[in-house]
Amino acid sequence: MKIIAHRGASGYAPGNTLSAFALALKMGSKAFELDVHRSRDGRLVVCHDYELGRPAGAPLRIALSDYAALKKINVGDKFGFPSERVPLLEEALDLIAPSAEWINIEIKNDGDAYPGIEGDLLAAIRVRPGLIKKVLFSSFDYGTVKRLRALESGAALGYLQRGLRTLSLLPAIARAKAVGAVNFHFSLRSASRINVALARKAGLKVCVYTVNSKPDALRLAGLGADGIFSDYPDLLSRGGGR
C-alpha cells in the first residue's frame, strides 16, 4: 500500500506549497497529490480552495486574480513560514516529477469553473516526456473527467464523489467504469470493508483520503487498499500524525 503525500507533507508545512513538496521528497515520498486551479491570466496554479481565504486570510478568488497578485500573498502563516506562496503547477512538477513514481492531480473545476482547463492541463503534462504515464487525473466534477477522457484516451483517471454512501456505491462504480477510470477514491468515512471490496471486485484500484492515524492506515492495508492520502508521509515509518 502506497502512502501518497497529500498536498505534500501538509501535516508539517503549508499544503500545496513548494516547501511541503520538498519536505515530502526529503521523507522519501514517491507518490504525491496536488490540486490545480487556473488564474485569470491563464496560469495553472497549485492550491486547494478556490480562493486564498483559508490558507492566507486573503479574499482573493483565483479565477478572478492574475498570478502576479496571487504570488504576493503569504500562504505559510499557519505554520510560521515567513514567506510561502501559491506555486505554479510547472514549479511543483519541476520539483517532484523527477523523483515521483505517481502523481495524482486533482482538478478543482466544480461546475466547469475553468472552461478548457482540461486541455491546458494536458498540454502542460505532454511537454514533459514520460510524465503522462506517472499522472492520474481526478476531479469531483464528473464533466471534467469526461472531457479529459475525450481529449486523451490514454489518461489514467480517478473517480471522486461527494456524499458517497453504500447505497450509492454501485451507481458510482458504474459511472467510474463508464469513463474508463482505473482508480476509485474513498473518503476515510466511506471506506468500509464492503465498499472497498465492491470497488476492488469491479477492477478498480482503491485509494483513501485523508488518513492521518497509524491505526486507520493499518486497517485500510488489511482491507486491501492500494494507497492512502496522508498529510504525514512518514505515517507508517515514523509514526507521524495522531
N, C-alpha and C positions, 0 to 999 in steps of 0.2 A: 504494500500500500504506500503510495507516494504522499509526501507532505508538500502541499502547494503553498508557497509563500503568498498569503492573502494580502494584496496591495503591498507586497514586500514584507519586511519584518515589521508589520504595523503595530505590533504589541510593544515595540521598543522605540520606534521612530515614526514620524508623521506618515500616515499611509499614502501610498501612491506618489511618493517623492523619491528623488534620486538617492537620498540618504537611506530610506527604507529598503530600496532595492540593493544598494551597495552592502548594507548590513546583512541582508539575506544571502547574498553571494558569499560574504565572509563566513557565514554559518554553514556554507556548503550546499545551499539550495540549488536544485536543478530544475525545479518546476515553479512557475510563477503565475500569479493572477494580477491583472490590472484592468482599470476601467477607462473608457475612451469617450470623449466629447469632441465637439468642433466649435472653435471660436468664431466670432462674427467675420473675421478676415480669413476663414478657411483653414486654420491650423488645427491639427489633431492634437488634443491635449489630454493628459492623464489626470483624472480627478474622479471621485466617486459621485458627488452630488452635482446637481445642475447649476448650483451657484456656490460661491465661496463662503456662505454664511456659517456653515458648521466648522469647517477646518480653520477659518480665519476670522470669523465675525464680520466679514465684508460682504454686503449685499450685492455682489456683482454676479449677474447671471451670465454664464459662459456664452450662450448663444447670442447675447446682445453686447458682448465685450470683445474688443480686439485683444490679441495676445499680449501686446505691449502693455496694456492695462492690467491684465491678469498676472503677469510675471512680477509686477511690483508688489504684490500682496504676500506678506509672510504667512505661510500656512503651517509653520512649525511651532507656534506659541504653546500649544498643548503640552509638548514635550520639552519646552525650554530651549528649542533650537533658535539661535539668534537670527538666522535668515534662511528660510526654506521656501522655495517657490513651486508653483504648479509646473511640472515639466512638459515639454513636448513629447509626443509619442516617439519621435525619432531619437530623442535623447535617452529615453528609457530603453529603447531597443539597442542603441549603441552600447549601453551598459550591460544589459542582461543577455542579449541574444547569443554572443559568442560562447557563453558557458551553459546556457539553458538547453534542456532537452525537451521542454514542453512549456508553452506559454498560452494561458487562457486569456484572450482579450474579450472582455465583456463590453458590449456596445450599449451605451446609455442613449436610447432613442425612443422613449415612450411616445406613442402617437406620432411617430415619424418627426420628432423634434428637429432632426438634422437631415433634411431631404438630400439624398445622394451620398450620405456618409459611407454607405457600404462600398461604393466604388472608390471613394477616396481612400478608405482603409485598405482595400485590396491592392490599390496602386502602391501604397506605402510599403506593403509587405512584399509585393512582387519585385521591387527593385533590389531586394536583398536576397541573393541566390541561396536557395535551400530553406529559407525561413518558413515558407508556407507549409512545409512538412512538419514543422515544430508547433504550429499555431492551431489552437482550437478557438473558434468564434462562438460567442453565446450572447443572448440578449433576452430580457423579459418581454420584449416586443416581438411577437411571432412574425409580423410582417417583415421585420428586419432580417431574421434568419431565412425567411423565404426568398427575399431579394438577394441575399448573399448566395444562396444555393443557385439561383438563376444566373448570377454573374460568374460563379466559379463552381463547376461541377465537382471539383476535387477538394473543396474546402471541408475541413473537419468541423462539425457543428455540435454544440451542446445545447440541450433543451432546459429552459428555466420556466417556472410558472409560479406566480404568487398564490398564496392560499391553497396550496395543494393538500388534499385530503385523500384517504384511501379510496373513497367512492369516486373521486375524480381522477384517480391514477390511470385506469385503463384508457379512458379517452385521451389523457395527456400522453401516454406512451404511444397511442395511435398517431397523434399529431407529431410526436418526435420522429417516428418511423416514416411518416409521410414526407417530411422534409429531408430525410436522409441523415438525421442526427446519429452520431456514434456515442455520445455521452448523454447521461441524464443527471442533472444536478439537484439534489435534495437539500432542503434546509435541515439543520440538525433536528428540529422538532418533528419533521415529517419522515425522517429516516428510520422507520420501524423495520423490524425483521421482515414482515410480509411485503412492505413496499420495496425494500432493497431487492428481495428475492424476485418479485414480479418484474422489475426493471431488468435485472440480470437475465432472467428467463427469456425476455424479449430480445436479448442480444446486445443490450446497451451497457456500456461501462458506467459505473456509479461513482460520483464524487459528492461529497457532503460539505456544506458550509454552515456556519463558521465554527470550527471545532477548536476550542481553546483549553480543554482539560484532558489530561492523560487518560483517565478512565473512559471518557467518551471516545477517544481515539482508539483505544484497545477494543472497546465494544464494537465499533464500526469495522475494525480489522477482522474481528471474529465473524461479522456478518458478510464479509466478502467485499467490502467497499474497495474500489480501485484507488481512491485518493480522498484526502480531506484538505479543505482550505483552512489554514490556520494563521492567526496573527503572530504565532510563535513558531517559526520554522524549526526551532530546536525542541519542540514539544516532547518528542519521544526520546531523543538522545540526551537531553539535559534537563528534562522535566519542566520546561517553561510553561507559563500560563498558570491557571488556577489549579 
